[in-house]
Amino acid sequence: MTEERRHAVLSLGIPLARTEDGSSPRLGLDLLEQAPRHSESVTTVLRDFRYALLPGADGDPADHLGRVDSAVVSPDVDVLIVHIVGHGELAEERSEKLYVLDGAGRRLARPVASWIELIEDHPDDHRPMTLFILDVCYAGEPAVRAWHGRMNVARRRAWVLAATGPKDTAFGYRLSRAVVRVLEKYRNREVRFDPSVRYIPPSTVYQEIDRTVNDLIAEVPGSLPQSIITSLVPAHVDLSQLPFFPNPAYGETPADGLPGDLPPEIARLTDWAWDPEHFMRRGGGGEPVGRDWSEGYFSGREKELGELSAWLDDAEAGPRVRTVTGKPGSGKSALLGVLVCAAHPLLRRHTRRLWHRLDGPVPGENERLAVVHARRLGLDQITAALARQLRPDSPAAASGGAANPADHLYGLLPDEGPPVTVVVDALDEADRPEDIVAALLLPLAQRALEPGSRLRLLVSTREDGRFRSLLALARDGGGCTDLSAASPDTVRQGVAAYVERLLRDDGPYARGSRSAARAALADAVAERLVGRGDELQWGEFLAAGLYVHYLLAAEEPCDTPEEAAALGGRVPLGLPELLELDLMRHSDEPHLRPVLTALALAQGRGMPERVLAHAASAFTGDPGGEPLPLPQLYEVLDRKARFYLRREVDDDGTTLYRLFHEGLAQWLQANAPGPADASPAGGAGSAPAPLTDTADAQEGTP
């Protein structure tokens, strides 16, 4: 566990002292009599971010130089903020260094740069990681010191947030006021950051402070302009771990209730865009009831799992191109999730609980895998994600936008050893999947079929005319696994086992006294879903999981097999009816459906809260179009909508939300109310429109 850092603040508000006649000691300089008040405001808000007053900070208030000198070498502090609001002056025509003025209007004995030197010129001595917040004129001068800019960023211990550029003047305590406004907004959760983020990225804070300074300027017509400046660093450097702004939400339970402590090597795969958590969640099978992926609820599909496991283990045998297809919710991603978790070297040990108890065989460790979850990714993103895995030691190889992406990827394959297997899940959910097939996957499939090829390909997608050529190649070689074509008896047994496991592990049906009722309920659900499978637009496994979620949340448990069988026989056959069952439980929450509908339109990795507040208002029926109040939005996200959500962390530290299954997103898109028919209740009782095919369902999506 990371040792807790000691945070401290030294804030100096330095007004000029009036002369005997009541004027300023320096002609043309304002007295800045409000400087101490703004200094105290900064100190007050930083206390809410774990900052304590610096030990000894109550010393001689006139000894400004001595107090800063002592602070930047303090042995009792790990993270320090030195805030100064007052007058600054440049040593013009000489060194042009910045000096802070004391109460008499005289320069302190040493320039601000000397404090940075006192920190950086002693690499073997303890120095706090220090941020200088300088609300003085010409404050940007120490932020752009050439020698400091040449330092290795990883070794820097001094940083500057300045009110102005090196030659510019500051006005109206704007930087201090902006710092307080922004930090109060974070403290009050008007802007939230993901609980997995320990520190708010400084770039996020600085951008918000800059916007707030501009807001302060706009509040007073005719105000002179002002722009903040920060320590200059190379554009590619990640400063997100700088510890100056602790996240108030750090360590709280994530919105989806799932662990966020992925090992660094797996978290890095997330940065590479191949979404390892998708495979872990789907392979675990607990997502429909909001449970941890590691519990391992995967059931059924033993025959398909065995065939694909054997194929992965023997790189020289079997078809060179394989596809897994089937209707939505039939278990395509779950099947690939188990395969990838068991086979990928970085996931195998971390996910052992997910797959080790399965009845059928699972693949062994496979070091020659490149994997991507294609949902809402474009051609360039998928190409780059695969390239990073093929050549992790060569960032240039991973650049998107290659003129011929298939040749680009094939050229990255190792020249020796067994073929590499490329796995692409959810092709039909990608951005412009027909372009991905034409430019990347079909050419790769054709290369895979060449004698002596160094490549094999496994793609999961729904049956769709856009993928006809790719599916035909797999079928011609005996490599198409169609989950919708499995025998009803096999699917029925798999669904019953899945429901049984979901009920058995937690909740009221976990009691031994209800074992018979549990078995009867599972059998009845499977019998109805599979026996009427020709009427289902959605896969039996997704429908079963959603119904179990509803039963555990809303229905009283049955004690007898007869009651349980009757309850299981009432499972709706359509996704709309399943959603309506659950949404009607929350009839007291009028914002639930608008929030879910807005998230159904989310692109890429998801939608942040501030955007979601505005987007959801379009579906509330409120003609004013005001964004949802944040407390109400948080209530929906953290409680009522929690079951439906997947979350990721954006680069700025905020949380991105999307729906956990594309099938839910497509149904909500197709049934999104327009401005005329939206209602505060979200139309929970309205008859759902039939789901169109994938292309139509996505039409009109921003």
LOPA-574301 format. One line per field, with one value per residue (C-alpha): x negated, y, z negated. Coordinates in steps of 0.02 Angstrom, whole numbers, always signed. Example, Ala and Ser with C-alpha at 12.3 -4.5 7.8 and 13.67 -1.06 7.14 Angstrom:
<sites>
x: [-615,-684]
y: [-225,-53]
z: [-390,-357]
</sites>
This chain:
<sites>
x: [+0,-65,-126,-15,-101,-108,-31,-60,-22,-108,-2,-67,+45,-71,+14,-83,-86,-16,-136,-105,+2,+105,+36,-57,-244,-273,-203,-80,-65,+101,+102,+181,+264,+371,+218,+224,+408,+375,+225,+337,+468,+338,+278,+456,+502,+338,+373,+517,+390,+285,+168,+113,+35,-152,-234,-305,-200,-139,-314,-360,-231,-349,-489,-423,-590,-634,-464,-475,-657,-609,-456,-544,-671,-549,-591,-413,-323,-311,-194,-195,-97,-172,-41,-91,+29,-50,-161,-296,-434,-559,-743,-733,-889,-982,-940,-753,-719,-557,-558,-414,-391,-374,-253,-365,-371,-551,-612,-646,-832,-822,-715,-580,-697,-811,-675,-667,-857,-851,-741,-818,-1003,-1004,-950,-1016,-924,-741,-635,-445,-364,-319,-192,-215,-49,-104,+33,-86,-131,-256,-228,-267,-453,-505,-389,-493,-669,-773,-880,-727,-641,-789,-778,-713,-530,-527,-658,-577,-517,-467,-319,-239,-60,-74,+59,-19,-153,-333,-301,-119,-28,+101,+266,+400,+329,+399,+285,+318,+506,+505,+407,+535,+685,+616,+564,+731,+817,+714,+741,+929,+934,+1001,+867,+823,+671,+664,+635,+488,+394,+286,+242,+336,+223,+143,+183,+368,+357,+256,+378,+523,+430,+392,+576,+624,+501,+585,+755,+694,+636,+804,+897,+828,+854,+697,+578,+401,+354,+252,+192,+115,-45,-119,-288,-333,-350,-361,-190,-203,-240,-105,-91,+65,-25,-83,-11,+44,+232,+296,+459,+596,+680,+524,+553,+742,+837,+838,+1005,+1015,+961,+820,+637,+530,+361,+302,+117,+14,-23,+163,+206,+79,+179,+327,+218,+182,+370,+400,+512,+459,+599,+727,+661,+649,+825,+906,+807,+857,+1042,+1091,+1122,+1311,+1331,+1196,+1070,+882,+812,+695,+835,+847,+1028,+994,+1106,+1151,+1062,+946,+936,+889,+768,+681,+665,+595,+479,+403,+387,+295,+178,+127,+75,+37,+204,+381,+451,+343,+494,+630,+786,+907,+1080,+1255,+1392,+1365,+1343,+1310,+1141,+1017,+919,+933,+856,+714,+694,+656,+538,+441,+432,+367,+245,+171,+11,+53,+232,+212,+146,+253,+415,+387,+545,+647,+605,+517,+676,+759,+812,+740,+561,+492,+340,+167,+56,+27,-106,-60,+106,+162,+335,+456,+635,+698,+852,+860,+682,+637,+516,+366,+398,+412,+257,+158,+219,+163,-1,-45,-26,-127,-269,-255,-436,-407,-282,-305,-239,-74,-33,+140,+183,+73,+108,+132,+174,+177,+2,-55,+1,-60,-231,-239,-218,-372,-469,-496,-392,-209,-79,-5,+182,+275,+440,+571,+731,+892,+850,+1033,+1024,+874,+877,+909,+874,+892,+736,+644,+690,+642,+479,+416,+502,+541,+363,+294,+406,+342,+162,+201,+258,+94,-23,-148,-56,-113,+64,+230,+389,+537,+680,+842,+990,+1175,+1236,+1250,+1243,+1096,+990,+1049,+878,+785,+911,+907,+718,+737,+880,+790,+646,+757,+717,+887,+958,+1142,+1208,+1386,+1376,+1335,+1456,+1601,+1566,+1386,+1436,+1575,+1453,+1329,+1458,+1523,+1347,+1313,+1471,+1437,+1263,+1323,+1457,+1349,+1202,+1291,+1462,+1617,+1604,+1431,+1512,+1508,+1693,+1731,+1620,+1770,+1856,+1694,+1677,+1859,+1843,+1687,+1767,+1925,+1830,+1726,+1877,+1974,+1829,+1761,+1928,+1983,+1812,+1879,+1972,+1821,+1732,+1603,+1498,+1560,+1413,+1433,+1621,+1596,+1467,+1578,+1727,+1625,+1572,+1754,+1805,+1668,+1709,+1898,+1982,+2008,+1917,+2019,+2011,+2086,+2036,+2213,+2211,+2035,+2081,+2229,+2118,+1987,+2120,+2164,+1995,+2028,+1969,+1913,+1781,+1905,+2018,+1870,+1813,+1987,+2000,+1846,+1879,+2054,+1974,+1901,+2059,+2013,+1856,+1910,+1731,+1679,+1741,+1678,+1505,+1503,+1567,+1431,+1299,+1366,+1304,+1131,+987,+812,+768,+921,+997,+935,+1055,+1056,+1103,+1228,+1320,+1355,+1386,+1513,+1614,+1664,+1766,+1852,+1992,+1936,+1961,+1833,+1696,+1606,+1470,+1511,+1461,+1300,+1360,+1505,+1390,+1270,+1415,+1464,+1287,+1235,+1395,+1539,+1440,+1289,+1337,+1339,+1173,+995,+871,+697,+579,+546,+375,+434,+476,+665,+777,+847,+1010,+1088,+1214,+1145,+1219,+1237,+1405,+1475,+1402,+1479,+1652,+1649,+1588,+1728,+1857,+1787,+1931,+1927,+1959,+2147,+2172,+2045,+2123,+2055,+2094,+1997,+2145,+2123,+2293,+2279,+2272,+2092,+2057,+1980,+1792,+1725,+1565,+1398,+1375,+1548,+1532,+1373,+1442,+1451,+1330,+1216]
y: [+0,+173,+273,+423,+585,+734,+888,+1066,+1242,+1408,+1552,+1730,+1878,+2029,+2199,+2361,+2460,+2635,+2779,+2911,+3009,+2853,+2827,+2682,+2668,+2643,+2764,+2679,+2519,+2472,+2434,+2261,+2269,+2118,+2006,+1927,+1884,+1795,+1708,+1644,+1585,+1479,+1405,+1366,+1271,+1175,+1112,+1014,+930,+861,+1012,+1066,+1231,+1215,+1182,+1348,+1447,+1556,+1632,+1813,+1863,+1995,+1870,+1816,+1758,+1657,+1574,+1516,+1463,+1354,+1283,+1219,+1121,+1059,+880,+853,+885,+781,+890,+1079,+1222,+1395,+1525,+1707,+1850,+2021,+2124,+2057,+2153,+2108,+2157,+2239,+2275,+2156,+1973,+2001,+1886,+1898,+1970,+1975,+2142,+2156,+2269,+2419,+2392,+2328,+2173,+2021,+1983,+1841,+1809,+1677,+1572,+1549,+1447,+1331,+1317,+1278,+1130,+1067,+1097,+972,+806,+702,+799,+787,+919,+926,+911,+1096,+1195,+1383,+1472,+1649,+1779,+1923,+2025,+1945,+1780,+1674,+1716,+1568,+1452,+1469,+1462,+1377,+1273,+1205,+1166,+1057,+950,+772,+794,+637,+716,+887,+933,+1115,+1172,+1340,+1397,+1581,+1716,+1793,+1776,+1832,+2010,+2032,+2107,+2027,+2102,+2084,+1931,+1830,+1679,+1661,+1680,+1555,+1427,+1439,+1426,+1274,+1181,+1218,+1146,+986,+980,+1000,+865,+986,+901,+723,+620,+432,+346,+250,+414,+461,+636,+752,+777,+951,+985,+963,+1083,+1211,+1210,+1238,+1379,+1460,+1452,+1525,+1670,+1708,+1701,+1827,+1942,+1928,+1971,+2150,+2236,+2321,+2217,+2198,+2023,+1898,+1719,+1595,+1502,+1342,+1257,+1207,+1021,+915,+881,+692,+691,+623,+727,+641,+570,+738,+740,+921,+896,+743,+674,+690,+533,+424,+252,+262,+115,+132,+165,-11,-93,-186,-184,-55,-120,-201,-246,-116,-234,-263,-80,-42,-151,-35,+110,+10,+9,-177,-169,-318,-285,-319,-496,-521,-460,-556,-713,-702,-696,-601,-433,-453,-464,-336,-459,-468,-549,-657,-764,-860,-892,-946,-1094,-1189,-1181,-1323,-1396,-1229,-1189,-1356,-1334,-1159,-1203,-1345,-1228,-1097,-1227,-1301,-1156,-1269,-1362,-1317,-1174,-1020,-905,-929,-831,-840,-778,-781,-662,-529,-601,-778,-782,-733,-613,-728,-870,-762,-689,-859,-902,-739,-738,-917,-897,-723,-723,-560,-611,-797,-787,-639,-722,-901,-902,-857,-1012,-1145,-1235,-1249,-1425,-1420,-1387,-1211,-1156,-1153,-1000,-924,-790,-759,-669,-495,-451,-305,-268,-173,-93,+89,+89,+142,+69,+170,+132,-55,-57,+40,-71,-229,-151,-102,-283,-350,-227,-155,-98,+12,+156,+210,+42,+74,+236,+236,+296,+173,+179,-10,-64,-251,-247,-136,-263,-414,-333,-324,-512,-605,-694,-852,-965,-1016,-903,-759,-767,-602,-598,-463,-462,-366,-319,-274,-145,-54,+117,+90,-98,-118,-10,-117,-275,-206,-123,-236,-399,-469,-435,-511,-664,-686,-672,-800,-924,-914,-1065,-1039,-887,-813,-765,-838,-739,-758,-632,-622,-536,-549,-618,-466,-430,-313,-462,-586,-607,-630,-756,-849,-870,-945,-1059,-1122,-1177,-1254,-1115,-1035,-1062,-1010,-1005,-981,-1149,-1250,-1389,-1332,-1467,-1409,-1226,-1269,-1360,-1217,-1083,-1185,-1208,-1021,-970,-1100,-1030,-850,-896,-1013,-901,-753,-690,-774,-929,-969,-1047,-1235,-1242,-1166,-1281,-1370,-1204,-1139,-1287,-1276,-1090,-1116,-1258,-1157,-1004,-1112,-1207,-1050,-958,-1104,-1184,-1022,-979,-946,-795,-719,-573,-584,-725,-839,-808,-618,-634,-759,-649,-494,-590,-657,-477,-427,-574,-543,-357,-354,-521,-611,-779,-936,-1075,-1217,-1289,-1261,-1075,-1058,-1148,-1031,-880,-945,-976,-792,-733,-609,-664,-492,-371,-225,-317,-364,-184,-122,-243,-169,+12,+2,-41,+135,+230,+352,+403,+503,+533,+351,+322,+491,+452,+277,+344,+476,+344,+236,+374,+384,+363,+297,+253,+337,+501,+610,+670,+853,+807,+677,+806,+905,+757,+675,+834,+809,+657,+724,+816,+980,+1114,+1224,+1097,+1135,+1008,+883,+946,+858,+786,+703,+640,+567,+480,+397,+348,+285,+192,+170,+154,+68,-104,-47,+43,+15,+147,+199,+335,+477,+558,+705,+589,+599,+447,+398,+299,+185,+43,-128,-212,-146,-233,-120,+32,-13,-43,+123,+213,+140,+189,+357,+482,+635,+810,+789,+624,+632,+631,+655,+473,+417,+326,+171,+107,+141,+0,-23,-12,-164,-166,-131,-204,-136,-12,+65,+69,+172,+293,+469,+437,+586]
z: [+0,+47,-103,-138,-87,-203,-120,-182,-122,-149,-87,-94,-63,-55,-48,-42,-205,-195,-222,-355,-234,-193,-17,+63,+27,+214,+339,+455,+354,+276,+91,+119,-50,-8,+20,-155,-133,+32,-46,-185,-58,+32,-132,-186,-28,-25,-201,-123,-9,-153,-164,-336,-383,-368,-536,-595,-470,-613,-631,-594,-462,-394,-360,-191,-122,-276,-282,-100,-121,-270,-182,-26,-130,-262,-316,-380,-215,-57,+47,+29,+105,+88,+131,+145,+183,+190,+303,+417,+506,+641,+630,+800,+903,+789,+752,+784,+637,+540,+364,+240,+151,-36,-130,-106,+82,+78,+167,+61,+52,+178,+332,+347,+454,+304,+218,+368,+363,+178,+222,+384,+350,+205,+281,+136,+1,-46,+36,+43,+212,+224,+325,+326,+356,+397,+404,+441,+594,+715,+623,+777,+772,+661,+758,+916,+847,+982,+864,+776,+941,+990,+833,+845,+802,+695,+580,+562,+389,+419,+523,+558,+585,+630,+645,+800,+932,+898,+961,+911,+764,+650,+597,+465,+374,+520,+502,+315,+341,+484,+382,+243,+361,+450,+293,+210,+362,+344,+156,+175,+311,+441,+546,+494,+531,+542,+373,+449,+481,+332,+391,+507,+659,+649,+832,+792,+645,+744,+889,+770,+682,+849,+899,+730,+749,+916,+830,+700,+839,+926,+766,+772,+940,+1004,+897,+958,+1020,+922,+954,+834,+875,+802,+800,+977,+1013,+1173,+1248,+1230,+1043,+927,+768,+703,+549,+482,+306,+287,+302,+206,+274,+141,+208,+210,+137,+136,+208,+398,+480,+549,+386,+472,+422,+509,+448,+607,+609,+705,+848,+877,+853,+989,+1108,+1076,+1134,+1291,+1327,+1326,+1172,+1064,+939,+1076,+1097,+909,+877,+1019,+984,+800,+844,+686,+770,+795,+606,+565,+493,+502,+659,+554,+484,+649,+700,+879,+922,+1078,+1245,+1188,+1364,+1442,+1302,+1326,+1515,+1504,+1360,+1461,+1610,+1507,+1433,+1601,+1711,+1859,+1864,+1909,+2010,+2031,+2023,+1894,+1848,+1703,+1744,+1670,+1619,+1486,+1312,+1373,+1286,+1422,+1312,+1161,+1262,+1326,+1152,+1076,+1219,+1206,+1016,+1010,+1155,+1142,+1037,+947,+906,+871,+693,+645,+703,+646,+538,+692,+795,+691,+632,+803,+851,+1026,+1083,+1093,+1194,+1123,+1115,+1286,+1309,+1490,+1470,+1522,+1460,+1478,+1425,+1577,+1500,+1559,+1622,+1798,+1924,+1865,+1681,+1711,+1820,+1689,+1546,+1636,+1692,+1513,+1461,+1606,+1579,+1404,+1411,+1563,+1537,+1718,+1777,+1689,+1780,+1856,+2029,+2125,+2312,+2313,+2135,+2175,+2251,+2108,+1977,+2074,+2087,+1896,+1873,+1812,+1948,+1847,+1736,+1742,+1823,+1724,+1689,+1706,+1609,+1645,+1541,+1576,+1755,+1787,+1646,+1720,+1803,+1989,+1981,+2169,+2190,+2062,+2156,+2326,+2277,+2138,+2095,+2268,+2330,+2169,+2192,+2369,+2308,+2172,+2304,+2400,+2382,+2241,+2175,+2010,+1963,+1903,+1878,+1759,+1774,+1675,+1757,+1786,+1950,+2063,+2249,+2220,+2166,+2297,+2381,+2217,+2151,+2316,+2305,+2132,+2182,+2337,+2226,+2092,+1970,+1932,+1758,+1759,+1580,+1641,+1729,+1574,+1529,+1418,+1289,+1269,+1255,+1131,+1019,+1030,+988,+841,+773,+794,+701,+566,+535,+529,+402,+299,+261,+180,+132,+60,+171,+103,-51,-56,-100,+71,+174,+252,+291,+364,+481,+534,+569,+675,+773,+805,+867,+984,+1047,+1090,+1171,+1272,+1309,+1388,+1457,+1632,+1560,+1473,+1554,+1416,+1352,+1217,+1101,+1099,+1074,+932,+845,+855,+786,+640,+603,+599,+490,+362,+354,+362,+327,+163,+166,+195,+67,+167,+337,+400,+362,+433,+594,+618,+590,+712,+843,+844,+910,+1052,+1224,+1282,+1223,+1220,+1098,+989,+982,+945,+798,+719,+764,+691,+523,+528,+572,+434,+530,+685,+740,+756,+932,+998,+930,+1006,+1172,+1177,+1137,+1279,+1394,+1315,+1435,+1410,+1231,+1157,+1098,+952,+818,+869,+1048,+988,+882,+1041,+1156,+1040,+1029,+1211,+1159,+1003,+1091,+1012,+1145,+1057,+1092,+929,+886,+751,+579,+534,+367,+459,+596,+466,+380,+544,+591,+420,+378,+500,+663,+587,+651,+832,+835,+889,+836,+890,+836,+958,+977,+871,+725,+745,+767,+936,+940,+1068,+1064,+1024,+1178,+1355,+1369,+1233,+1319,+1486,+1414,+1319,+1476,+1579,+1447,+1396,+1376,+1486,+1419,+1446,+1358,+1217,+1046,+870,+832,+984,+1060,+953,+1004,+1189,+1315,+1373,+1557,+1640,+1652,+1825,+1891,+1834,+1975,+1951,+1762,+1774,+1903,+1837,+1694,+1668]
</sites>
